[in-house]
Structure formats: C-alpha cells, structure tokens
Amino acid sequence: MPNYMIEAEADRTVCPMGIGGNAVHISGVPVGKCCIGHRCAGWRWATEKDDWNEKTETWDLEYSQTQGYCGFVGE
C-alpha cells in the first residue's frame, strides 16, 4: 500500500533530499529538513482514477486534492 500523506503530515516528515523547510529534531538532535509538500518539484498527488478511455484512446486521470507522496522516493 502506498504511503500517501496529507500535507500536514508531510510537514513532520524528513525530506530525503535535504531540500525541505524547517529543521526536524528528534530528542533535540537535528535529523534533516521537513518536506514542503506541493511546493516541491518532487511532490506528486495521489491518483484516484486511472482508466483507459477506449473512445479517445487516452488515460482518464483524476488526482487527489488532499493526499500525495514524495516523488523522489516513489509511490
């Protein structure tokens, strides 16, 4: 199951690339910078609908407005 998160959760998640916002501390020790969610080029919105449309021969895609994931580390 993918690790989707809302952006409020992303703010408490360490950025794997170290390019995030505020410093994240564990027991007073800085461990990295926090994810900045949709403001990052790596942020991806969760796919809610992914269907092949036979009439137009294209994909019908719909994305979540609330949940996403870090595109740097995969879905």
C-alpha positions in Angstrom: 0.0 0.0 0.0 1.4 3.4 -0.9 2.5 5.9 1.7 0.2 8.7 0.9 0.0 11.6 3.3 -1.8 14.9 3.7 0.4 18.0 3.6 0.1 18.5 7.4 1.8 15.1 7.8 4.5 16.0 5.2 5.5 18.9 7.4 6.6 16.4 10.1 8.4 14.1 7.6 12.1 14.4 6.9 12.9 15.3 3.2 15.1 12.5 1.7 16.8 15.1 -0.5 17.5 17.5 2.4 16.0 20.4 0.4 13.0 21.0 2.7 11.9 23.7 5.0 12.3 23.8 8.8 14.8 21.6 10.6 13.3 18.4 12.1 14.7 17.4 15.5 14.5 14.1 17.4 15.4 14.2 21.0 16.9 17.7 20.4 19.2 16.4 17.6 18.6 17.8 14.1 18.0 14.9 11.6 17.2 16.8 8.5 14.7 19.3 7.0 11.0 18.8 6.7 9.0 18.1 3.5 7.4 21.2 1.9 4.7 19.2 0.2 3.2 20.6 -3.0 5.8 23.4 -3.1 8.4 20.9 -4.0 9.1 19.7 -7.6 9.2 16.1 -6.3 5.7 16.2 -4.7 3.1 14.0 -6.5 -0.7 14.0 -5.9 -2.2 10.6 -5.3 -4.0 9.1 -8.3 -7.7 8.4 -7.6 -8.8 7.4 -11.0 -6.7 5.8 -13.7 -8.8 4.3 -16.5 -8.2 3.8 -20.2 -10.7 5.6 -22.4 -11.3 3.5 -25.5 -13.1 6.2 -27.4 -10.4 8.8 -27.1 -7.6 6.2 -26.7 -6.2 8.2 -23.7 -6.0 7.8 -20.0 -8.7 9.4 -17.8 -6.8 10.5 -14.7 -8.1 12.2 -11.6 -5.8 13.3 -8.8 -6.5 13.7 -5.1 -6.8 17.3 -3.8 -5.7 16.3 -0.3 -3.3 13.3 -0.4 0.1 13.0 -2.1 3.6 11.5 -1.7 7.2 12.2 -2.3 8.1 11.5 -5.9 11.8 11.3 -5.1 11.3 8.1 -3.1 8.4 6.6 -5.1 4.8 5.8 -4.5 
